[in-house]
């Protein structure tokens, strides 16, 4: 059972969304049929489906880019001296006694 919010929005139950392949970004149309209200999926977001191998290759490339970026910055900047430490600033606030 779905409820209408104060902004007249309706959440589609997950089981129905999965059953009919409705995903975030899809467009739906409400059709009035006298006594009933019909919901139709009219527009779908076209996202290319990548194979597992393609997704893993993209992940490996992005991981390598991140390692390269991290290596460039590592050791270039010494930590800033703020004149205070976290412990001095916050004390034992939030720690169990």
ABEGO torsion letter per residue (X at the ends): XBBBBAAGBBBBBAAAAAAAGBBBGBBBBBBBBGABBBBBBABBBBBBBBBAAAAAAAAAAAAAAAAAAAAAABGABBBBBAGBBAAAAAEABGBBX
